[in-house]
Amino acid sequence: MAALGSALALLGCSSPGGNAPAPVAAPPAASSASPVPPAGSRAEGEAFLVALELPATPRAGEAATARIVVTARGPYHVNRDYPMAFRPDAASTARFAGERVALGEGALRTGCRDFPGEDCTVSAPLAFAAPPSGETRVSGTVAFSVCNPDRCLIEKAPLSAAVSAR
């Protein structure tokens, strides 16, 4: 099983040819062997920051779009070969197209300054329908991967944020 995990972690990781990436402008994360971020509009670890950005005021009962923003930190880049996805949970009042929402199509990608050919930030649209009345809560888990020249990390970050619909 460990061999399978190692093989999966290496899939999609590409070495940038020895160039070290530029540090991403973000405050350093608290050091932890295996960070488990609490649910919230942001989650972070040593190698990443992920945020859920909701529209200011979605219309009750109508379609809206949030954004999931994954930013790699330090020597890491966002693994473009890993299928990023969002899985809503029971706390979500927003409705989605399925139990798993792919986050690749329509994503805006920002390249790494000194890490040619790699993305340091991915901002992906997350379409949802607001409930007919009341608060809209988007809650679920984002799955993504970040890599450096030596390894890839597969991460799952719980996020939850709410906004009043009009």
Beta strands, then each sheet from edge to edge (+ up, - down):
strand 1: 42-45
strand 2: 48-53
strand 3: 63-72
strand 4: 77-78
strand 5: 85-88
strand 6: 101-102
strand 7: 108-112
strand 8: 115-129
strand 9: 135-147
strand 10: 152-164
sheet 1: 1+ 2- 3+ 8- 7+
sheet 2: 4+ 9- 5+ 6-
sheet 3: 4+ 9- 10+
end
